[in-house]
Amino acid sequence: MNVSIYIFGEFENGYNQYPDDVTSRVFRTFYNNSTSIGQICIHRDGNLMYYGYIRKLEYNRYIGLCIVLNDTMLTKFDNLFSMFEDVITYLVTNGYLIQFNEQGEVVTNVEKLYLDKSKIDNVENEIRNRLEHLDIFSTKLPPIDFAVSKDSIKQFSIDDADAEIVKAGYTYGYTIICKEKGNNTPLFNSYKGVLVRVNNEKKEIERKYQELKDEYENTLKQKKQYKVVAMLTIVLLLCCFGLYAVFDNLSTTKQDLFEAQELISSQNDSISDNKLKINQLESKIDTLKYRYREEKAEKNKLQSELDTINNKIGRRQSCVITSSSFNFSTGYYSFTVFGLKEEAVSFTVRAYGSDGKVYESTDSRYVYKGENSFSIYLSNRLNNSKWYSFVVFKDNVIIGGGRH
């Protein structure tokens, strides 16, 4: 696939793109028409098709990725969303151009793109590798419709039919596809969840530490005050010594001194207790850090075991259907596939009616690991007042179905 790749966005030093050329007008138009956290923007310029992805970040920043195809267009946009979302996960988990901060927020970590050429090369290689899986969803670009303005804009939702979006993409100047939710991959959410939990634990420990520190400092202040009180008491008693009888005042002075010493001793014990609590909290912090490392190692071990199990299962059956539905008005059969490995699959859908009629359609899709959502046109002639049994085959093997 003949493709050029652009990276752009609002980074620490303002807007920046790589490579830096006249296409900045196209990319700024993409962002100015963005309404959701993640969305795909399409632009046609003659025989060139721009497929851009805008991902909004924290603090009014954003990052954009764009592939430019020559005389070729794409026909499946849920797969294109998945590819871009996987690339975003790759960037943030490796700290390329964007990263997680301690609060689990995605922020930029670069001022000028040309200053990180090695990272740019890694990002481009990642996109090119993933684009190989989209070859089966590409076709030749139709002629230009000169009756439509090159600056016209058409907006869609990811839930709209691919056929309508494809037609708008090569007809209008700009086509926007919004995706309001589900913009993060499971790996992305896993990283973010761990960071948020650790940050909350850290804040709680710091809060408790500050409380103990304040209590300790107050105790020190009280200790100093009691020393001053004790000295004033001694001075007062010495003054009274010349006014009252020696023996009575001496007895009183000894009693006051004894009580002051008891109070100071009590405060010293309190200070020792607070120091002990601080040491215990510091030990708890070390324990939590150790537990975090253990949990991370355990997670990696479990992930490795899960991958081994998935590989074993995948050798027998590489994917299964978890849910399905049929739209009688459009004739599309929609189903969710859980893939155990990445591969191109030929799906055959059959519908058996109570009147003996059988409807069948076959189409190829690329299945990624995890959940995949597909829609295959079967027929819009099915009667919605009757029940039909739907069966999905993969390489002549039944992998699921339903009754609708």
Secondary structure, DSSP 8 states (H G I E B T S, - for coil): --EEEEEEEEETTEEEEES-STTHHHHHHHHHT--SSEEEEEEEETTEEEEEEEEE-STT-EEEEEEEEESEEE--HHHHHHHHHHHHHHHHHHTSSEEE-TTS-EEE--S-GGGGHHHHHHHHHHHHHHHGGGGGGEEE-----TTS-TT-EEEEETTS-HHHHHHHHHHSSEEEEEE-S--S-HHHHHHHHHHHHHHHHHHHHHHHHHHHHHHHHHHHHHHHHHHHHHHHHHHHHHHHHTTS-HHHHHHHHHHHHHHHHHHHHHHHHHHHHHHHHHHHHHHHHHHHHHHHHHHHHHHHHHHHHHHHHHHHHHHH-SEEEEEEEEETTTTEEEEEEEESS-EEEEEEEEEEETTS-EEEEEEEEEE-SEEEEEEEE--S-S-TTS-EEEEEEETTEEEEEEE-
